[in-house]
Amino acid sequence: MLDNDRLVAVNALWTFTHFAVDDNVWLFADPKSPYAIRAQCIKLAYEQMKYWSELLDELRQTLDLISCEPLSPGLRSAWKQVMKKILSCKVY
């Protein structure tokens, strides 16, 4: 990750290495993961990315992908909360 702002580059690398698994699929997008872990990962991903619009856009796109699958009530709640926060940032 190359960026003129070192903090952006470091945070992007941290986020992508801690939320990715071997086949480069986001942990919370893996339907085999427990619901509670997936919900927490959605919230943690938002907290890591909320300061950078480029990363928020990536998160929004990933959340759009999982919105098509059947989600538990807790996972749907986490999804809605984070999407509401992302869309309120007015970067779209």
Phi and psi restraints in degrees (value plus and minus 20) as a CYANA .aco file:
   2 LEU   PHI    -132.1   -92.1
   2 LEU   PSI     109.7   149.7
   3 ASP   PHI    -174.7  -134.7
   3 ASP   PSI     125.4   165.4
   4 ASN   PHI     -82.6   -42.6
   4 ASN   PSI     -51.1   -11.1
   5 ASP   PHI    -110.5   -70.5
   5 ASP   PSI      90.1   130.1
   6 ARG   PHI     -78.9   -38.9
   6 ARG   PSI     -57.1   -17.1
   7 LEU   PHI     -83.2   -43.2
   7 LEU   PSI     -59.8   -19.8
   8 VAL   PHI     -82.5   -42.5
   8 VAL   PSI     -65.8   -25.8
   9 ALA   PHI     -83.2   -43.2
   9 ALA   PSI     -64.5   -24.5
  10 VAL   PHI     -84.5   -44.5
  10 VAL   PSI     -64.3   -24.3
  11 ASN   PHI     -86.1   -46.1
  11 ASN   PSI     -58.9   -18.9
  12 ALA   PHI     -84.0   -44.0
  12 ALA   PSI     -65.7   -25.7
  13 LEU   PHI     -82.1   -42.1
  13 LEU   PSI     -63.6   -23.6
  14 TRP   PHI     -80.6   -40.6
  14 TRP   PSI     -67.1   -27.1
  15 THR   PHI     -80.8   -40.8
  15 THR   PSI     -68.7   -28.7
  16 PHE   PHI     -89.3   -49.3
  16 PHE   PSI     -51.0   -11.0
  17 THR   PHI    -100.2   -60.2
  17 THR   PSI     -47.6    -7.6
  18 HIS   PHI    -110.6   -70.6
  18 HIS   PSI     -38.5     1.5
  19 PHE   PHI    -129.7   -89.7
  19 PHE   PSI     -14.9    25.1
  20 ALA   PHI    -127.5   -87.5
  20 ALA   PSI     130.0   170.0
  21 VAL   PHI    -129.6   -89.6
  21 VAL   PSI    -197.3  -157.3
  22 ASP   PHI     -73.3   -33.3
  22 ASP   PSI     -57.5   -17.5
  23 ASP   PHI    -115.2   -75.2
  23 ASP   PSI       2.3    42.3
  24 ASN   PHI      40.8    80.8
  24 ASN   PSI       9.1    49.1
  25 VAL   PHI    -120.5   -80.5
  25 VAL   PSI     115.0   155.0
  26 TRP   PHI     -79.6   -39.6
  26 TRP   PSI     117.6   157.6
  27 LEU   PHI     -75.6   -35.6
  27 LEU   PSI     -62.9   -22.9
  28 PHE   PHI     -96.8   -56.8
  28 PHE   PSI     -29.4    10.6
  29 ALA   PHI    -109.7   -69.7
  29 ALA   PSI     -28.7    11.3
  30 ASP   PHI    -100.0   -60.0
  30 ASP   PSI      91.1   131.1
  31 PRO   PHI     -85.8   -45.8
  31 PRO   PSI     -32.7     7.3
  32 LYS   PHI    -102.2   -62.2
  32 LYS   PSI     -34.8     5.2
  33 SER   PHI     -93.8   -53.8
  33 SER   PSI     127.8   167.8
  34 PRO   PHI     -80.0   -40.0
  34 PRO   PSI     128.6   168.6
  35 TYR   PHI     -77.4   -37.4
  35 TYR   PSI     -63.4   -23.4
  36 ALA   PHI     -82.5   -42.5
  36 ALA   PSI     -59.1   -19.1
  37 ILE   PHI     -87.4   -47.4
  37 ILE   PSI     -62.7   -22.7
  38 ARG   PHI     -83.6   -43.6
  38 ARG   PSI     -62.2   -22.2
  39 ALA   PHI     -83.7   -43.7
  39 ALA   PSI     -63.9   -23.9
  40 GLN   PHI     -84.8   -44.8
  40 GLN   PSI     -58.8   -18.8
  41 CYS   PHI     -84.7   -44.7
  41 CYS   PSI     -56.5   -16.5
  42 ILE   PHI     -81.1   -41.1
  42 ILE   PSI     -66.7   -26.7
  43 LYS   PHI     -87.0   -47.0
  43 LYS   PSI     -62.0   -22.0
  44 LEU   PHI     -87.2   -47.2
  44 LEU   PSI     -58.0   -18.0
  45 ALA   PHI     -80.9   -40.9
  45 ALA   PSI     -62.8   -22.8
  46 TYR   PHI     -81.6   -41.6
  46 TYR   PSI     -65.0   -25.0
  47 GLU   PHI     -81.1   -41.1
  47 GLU   PSI     -54.6   -14.6
  48 GLN   PHI     -96.1   -56.1
  48 GLN   PSI     -49.8    -9.8
  49 MET   PHI    -123.0   -83.0
  49 MET   PSI     -26.3    13.7
  50 LYS   PHI     -84.5   -44.5
  50 LYS   PSI     -36.6     3.4
  51 TYR   PHI    -111.7   -71.7
  51 TYR   PSI     -26.8    13.2
  52 TRP   PHI    -148.0  -108.0
  52 TRP   PSI      97.6   137.6
  53 SER   PHI     -82.9   -42.9
  53 SER   PSI     -52.5   -12.5
  54 GLU   PHI     -84.6   -44.6
  54 GLU   PSI     -62.1   -22.1
  55 LEU   PHI     -91.9   -51.9
  55 LEU   PSI     -56.0   -16.0
  56 LEU   PHI     -83.0   -43.0
  56 LEU   PSI     -56.4   -16.4
  57 ASP   PHI     -84.6   -44.6
  57 ASP   PSI     -61.0   -21.0
  58 GLU   PHI     -81.6   -41.6
  58 GLU   PSI     -63.5   -23.5
  59 LEU   PHI     -84.0   -44.0
  59 LEU   PSI     -63.8   -23.8
  60 ARG   PHI     -79.8   -39.8
  60 ARG   PSI     -62.8   -22.8
  61 GLN   PHI     -83.3   -43.3
  61 GLN   PSI     -60.8   -20.8
  62 THR   PHI     -85.9   -45.9
  62 THR   PSI     -61.5   -21.5
  63 LEU   PHI     -85.6   -45.6
  63 LEU   PSI     -55.2   -15.2
  64 ASP   PHI     -81.1   -41.1
  64 ASP   PSI     -56.7   -16.7
  65 LEU   PHI     -85.0   -45.0
  65 LEU   PSI     -62.0   -22.0
  66 ILE   PHI    -100.8   -60.8
  66 ILE   PSI     -30.0    10.0
  67 SER   PHI     -87.9   -47.9
  67 SER   PSI     -38.2     1.8
  68 CYS   PHI    -101.6   -61.6
  68 CYS   PSI     -37.0     3.0
  69 GLU   PHI    -109.8   -69.8
  69 GLU   PSI     139.2   179.2
  70 PRO   PHI     -88.6   -48.6
  70 PRO   PSI     106.1   146.1
  71 LEU   PHI    -134.5   -94.5
  71 LEU   PSI     124.0   164.0
  72 SER   PHI     -86.7   -46.7
  72 SER   PSI     142.0   182.0
  73 PRO   PHI     -76.7   -36.7
  73 PRO   PSI     -60.4   -20.4
  74 GLY   PHI     -88.1   -48.1
  74 GLY   PSI     -59.7   -19.7
  75 LEU   PHI     -89.8   -49.8
  75 LEU   PSI     -59.6   -19.6
  76 ARG   PHI     -82.9   -42.9
  76 ARG   PSI     -59.4   -19.4
  77 SER   PHI     -83.6   -43.6
  77 SER   PSI     -66.5   -26.5
  78 ALA   PHI     -81.4   -41.4
  78 ALA   PSI     -62.6   -22.6
  79 TRP   PHI     -79.0   -39.0
  79 TRP   PSI     -68.4   -28.4
  80 LYS   PHI     -83.6   -43.6
  80 LYS   PSI     -62.3   -22.3
  81 GLN   PHI     -81.5   -41.5
  81 GLN   PSI     -65.3   -25.3
  82 VAL   PHI     -92.0   -52.0
  82 VAL   PSI     -61.1   -21.1
  83 MET   PHI     -82.0   -42.0
  83 MET   PSI     -59.5   -19.5
  84 LYS   PHI     -81.2   -41.2
  84 LYS   PSI     -62.8   -22.8
  85 LYS   PHI     -85.5   -45.5
  85 LYS   PSI     -62.7   -22.7
  86 ILE   PHI     -82.6   -42.6
  86 ILE   PSI     -67.4   -27.4
  87 LEU   PHI     -89.9   -49.9
  87 LEU   PSI     -43.4    -3.4
  88 SER   PHI     -99.0   -59.0
  88 SER   PSI     -28.9    11.1
  89 CYS   PHI     -92.5   -52.5
  89 CYS   PSI     -33.4     6.6
  90 LYS   PHI      38.4    78.4
  90 LYS   PSI      17.2    57.2
  91 VAL   PHI    -121.2   -81.2
  91 VAL   PSI     -16.9    23.1
